[in-house]
Amino acid sequence: MSSKSLHDRRRAAVAPGVSSVIDSYVSHASGGTLTDVDGREWIDFAAGIAVTNVGNSAPRVVEAVRAQVERFTHTCFMVAPYEVYIDVCEQLNALTPGTFEKRSALFNSGAEAVENAVKIARHATGRPAIVVFEHAYHGRTNLTMALTAKNMPYKHRFGPFAGEIYRVPMSYPLRDTLDGPAAAARAIDLIEKQVGAANVAAVLIEPIQGEGGFVVPAPGFVSGLHAWATGAGAVLIADEIQTGFCRTGDWFASTFEGVEPDLITTAKGLGGGLPLAGVTGRAAIMDAVHVGGLGGTYGGNPIACAAALAGIETMRELSLADAAVAIEAAMVPRLRAIAEQDPRIAEVRGRGAMLAVEIVVPGGELTPDPATTAAVSAACHRGGLLTLTCGTYGNVLRFLPPLVMPAETLERGMRILEGAFASVGR
């Protein structure tokens, strides 16, 4: 079976609204590489969009999944509960920032976790308004599309969307002259004037924005919003779906701002490659919801829970937070060296193994250049390096290698990336 024949079958069977970055079809994956059905190897700087932090077939995960499948695949925790669901909740309560008493609930996807965090915040506060930010991405369901900033391809012609969502400016250091506290004050002023503090159920923020362009807010921005939310009786929800589980060089990115979120949403890296998501937060907030108010048929599936526990143990055993720091140390100097030679790169940014370059038209105006971004990414693909683009303007090239990627594989990937920039005319 070839990728071409699979692609022909796909066109006849799969809805075209479901897109893929490359036209090759994966046969197997391991050690930071993918191999397609034609035998071609791809160096993986995507990690399934920050999912395969422990790799695509981590031995502990494989063993745990196999053992759980032999025991049972499903009962529905709401019908006949089981221990591994409790185990995962205990791990989330222990790992997430904050020493206060916590509770967790498990779901299927990041979007589902965000929706439930909003439900919980509204129920606990009795308030309707949710504050989100420019460039935010929170999912593709109706509510999470409303929370997401970017129209195309996520929101276009899918409305009307859920109401009581209010968007305020993000701290975007490359494109913003304000420091973190000043940017937070600007956002807070708009919230108070246009929404009213007494109406705000939650402030929902990504500590580092994902699809919006790997935007790292200036220091003091997130912590300033958290302090305001606490004083206003609102809930701070940290969307750590892409940043979580060692990706940024710590278990969670909120730690870098000294923030202990009231609620935190997780998914992606949580499940070791299987679909699993969670909402974790202060016990008083989580306990506010009435019995039966949270759940779902597949939420906390036992196989996904078993994979998550094995994945977390792998992160501990291999010190993958330190591995993310090492990836940053290896990649950032190389990325900055490319930027010094290429005026189209306006900024190298990110943290840990969540890194990006923003590409603009040279000339000092920071005019986004999505065409060059797409061309460089396509050149990477031709060279066998799987990369992703992102950003409100489509002009950010992002890098998310698995945290278990060997140094030699990372080096080969960087050489392909350097060649891709050199091959795309200025």
Secondary structure, DSSP 4 states (H G I P E B T S, - for coil): --HHHHHHHHHHHS-TTS--S-S--EEEEETTEEEETTS-EEEESSHHHHT-TT-SS-HHHHHHHHHHHHH-S---TTTS--HHHHHHHHHHHHHSS-SS-EEEEEESSHHHHHHHHHHHHHHHH---EEEEETT----SSHHHHHH----TTTTTT-----SSEEEEPPP-GGG----HHHHHHHHHHHHHHHT-GGGEEEEEE-SS-STTT---PPTTHHHHHHHHHHHHTPEEEEE-TTTTTTTTSSS-GGGGGT---SEEEE-GGGGTTS--EEEEEEHHHHTTSPTTSS--SSTT-HHHHHHHHHHHHHHHHTTHHHHHHHHHHHHHHHHHHHHHH-TTEEEEEEETTEEEEEEEESSSS-EE-HHHHHHHHHHHHHTTEE-EEESTTS-EEEE---TT--HHHHHHHHHHHHHHHHHS--
